[in-house]
Amino acid sequence: MAKLHVSTTINGEPVEFLCSPQQSMLEVLRNTLGLTGTKEGCGTGDCGACSITLDGRLVCSCLMLAAEAEGREIGTIEGMAQGDRLHPLQRKFLELAALQCGICTPGVLVAAKALLDRNPDPTETEVRYWLAGNLCRCTGYDKIVRAVLETAAEMREEAAR
Amino acid sequence: MNVVSNKWIGQRTIRPDGADKVTGRAAYAADATMPGMIWGKILRSPHPHARIRSIDTSKAEALPGVKAVVTAKDIVDFPVDTPVPLGIQDMRWMCRNVMAREKALFHGHPVAAVAATTEEIAAEACRLIEVDYEVLPWVIEIEDAIRPDAPILHDFLRFEGRPSNIAGKLEHRLGDVEAGFAEADVVIERSFATRPVHQGYIEPHACLVSVAPDGKTTIWSSSQGQFMVRAMTSLLTGIPQSDIRAIPAEIGGGFGGKTIIYLEPVAVMLSKKSGRPVKMVMTREEVMRATGPTSASRSTVKIGARRDGRIVAAQGTFYLQAGALPGSPIRGAAGCAFAPYDIPNVHSVGYDVVSNRSKVAAYRAPGAPIGAYAVECVLDELAEALGMDPLELRLKNAARQGTKAAHGPVYPRIGFAETIEAALAHPHYKAPLGKRQGRGVACGFWFNAGGESSAQVNVTEDGNVVVTTGHPDIGGSRASIANITAELLGIDYRRVSVLIGDTATIGYSNLTGGSRVLFASATVVTQSVEKVITQLRERAAKIWGIDPDAVKWEDGQALPAGDNAGRFPPLTLKQLAAKASETGGPIGAGVQLNTTGAEGGFATHICDVEVDPELGIVRVVRYTAFQDAGRAIHPGYVEGQMQGGVAQGIGWALSEEYVYDRQGRVDNASFLDYRMPVCSDLPMIDTVIIEVPNPKHPQGVRGVGEVPIVPPLAAISNAVYNALGRRFYSLPMSPPKVLATLEGAAA
């Protein structure tokens, strides 16, 4: 079958690629575009390791067809830091040891940022339910939840200044 | 203990691999590519038990795009009558596990593999392979596998003179249990069952392999030991170890499940046949069907005590499901079960039972949670029968320095009693409970391990430090190595880079597993740094023209000491590095050792649950783990190990289990249906680190990774009993089971 030509925006930059109609966004990100920061843990939308944003909305890239990216804006972990300046969530995850093996970390960070973009002052329960789609097998989530809550508090303070 | 200042040890420093991991740069097994790379796929058995009469690969080989096909004929055969041990594995079983030989032994067992230019073509070619199976009767559950009329998996296995699915027996004896029970005033005996649970690492197994025409082989893969990958791949392919370079990718979780290989030798043979680099990545379904998990179990434990609470005898029988090939962790179950206690008379027996499901792999403290679950639940009933506080009962019987354990050792200074005392004194233990809430406690033990480890510490020309070790970093060990190196050298930890070497660049190092990595690697790193400091003192002495013994190393610089004190200005690491060429050449040292002295780890946990009687849901609402870490080199990652182990234990106790259908297939081979705890299932997990230094380690380190998964199964069970007044004797205490029990009680 002929490949489709897709024009899209990834992390603010224009990107074009060819894909077959059945290819997932995850497959194209990783295998065609070399953006391997987005991880595959299950391929069925159950683990959240492949979390990206599509026009600001959190999605599992394994459940999205690559062709759907046409004309849309995609955000991945590679776009989270600004140059050599880490996003406050990235910094806080390092400070609080909120990662161990790190395979879920890109997805968790993308999801957490999507939360804070919507809700700058989430409760612990809101953080826990928002991140319920991101499996982590190493940390027991404790330090992840603390890192998101502390980052939110710091970002609010920063914004108030 | 040679650490005096503790400027960096005990600090929550930023891990050396951290920035890579939060930005998506870190390269895991599936992230690598090579020019000309093609894709490998595995054809798996659709039957749980079947003789393989023949395999016809001709149609697959004829498909355009297919570059190689591999079957068991391409993998080195180790005949079943001669053991070929490698660590705790046996190559007789490994060769049959990576590719079915005479028989397919479980649904999902590899029978052939294909490499093709795309994943789709490889998958299509797998469908074209014709396998002629003679389908055989199968058996999965332990109780079915040990029946006299059970289908026998392996004709060569004999137990007590008869064909059997019991592949082995392990026994520990101390004193005389019969005499011990005769002295007891109270005896409790109960039987328990647990289901198989998967390690649940988020990163599926993957590898990228290249075999050059001269046989030089490069393996990029995710494992808990690049040297294990090299050794097993060498044995299974016949390629000498010196021709194999196994490079450890970042590993996305293992928990024991990546201490063996599945894909690497298959990919090597596909690459060798095709002349192309081959990449293989398992799907989650393949991971669930054909890797790990840990054993299901059937246990019976009997414990007797005098009226004053002194335990006088204990007996345990543990049947563990090995999966298709021998090797369940009976040593962990039978050995760790009674190890926390000073009991004069112990008899503990483990049976290794094969059945038609995937061969078990190690899972965090392999076997120990199964043993502790039974023992710690019986202790709860014993405390109740004696009218004693359950922690006081454990404290009264706690193993201490000098206690002889049934599995062999006499303990040196250990910190077990300290964990119980800390739990007794903690506000959690006295906090009021709400409606339908209950509290439970349990303790746990893991052997810990030392073993082979290598390190190289080099001073760079600009006066910084690069440390290379040989154990894949699975939970932050690089951060701890940076802390130790910075401490010993008296420099900022940010001047220390810590890397994991591949099999060609660092000396042999045993697996990342058994809670051994920091114990072992800190030992060799410490000795390497000490050698480097000796060199630095010699260089300074040469520059000053004095005796090296008259130079001391302090705060990152050489100082003239004794009679020479103050005679010369100090020389910093940077200054000495800059003069390295003229004072004797590069500065650096390596040490390779078989480390010993890793003493056992102990923990005590308190758990509060709340039961929803309408839905049968048990929620953990508060959890506090107390553990003797010896010395917490990086407290953040010690806490992380404790919290992660507890969370896995909560999953084991409440929601995780393999479910089989009537055709002997795993019926829940996905993260949707195999229910690991998610963020909204758990509370914060509080940790209390106790530090009773290991007298046999330079920094006092004890392993910390395994112990935290040992107590939760019983702590949660005991809490559910406290909430409901009913005891469960099997796991998981999932909503349907809890509901059925509650409804049964009401009826």
Interface residues (C-beta under 8 A of the other chain):
Chain A: R30 L35 T36 G37 T38 K39 E40 G41 C42 G43 T44 D46 C47 A49 T76 I77 E78 M80 A81 L86 Q90 F93 L94 E95 L96 A97 L99 Q100 C101 G102 I103 C104 T105 P106 L109 E124 T125 V127 R128 Y129 L131 A132 G133 N134 L135 C136 R137 C138 T139 G140 Y141 D142 K143 I144 V145 R146
Chain B: R12 I14 R15 D17 G18 A19 K21 V22 T23 G24 R25 A26 A27 Y28 A30 D31 Q199 G200 Y201 I202 E203 P204 E250 I251 G252 G253 G254 F255 V281 T283 R284 I474 G475 G476 H634 G636 Y637 E639 G640 Q643 G644 G645 V646 A647 Q648 S670 F671 L672 M676 P677 V678 C679 S680 D681 L682 M684 I685
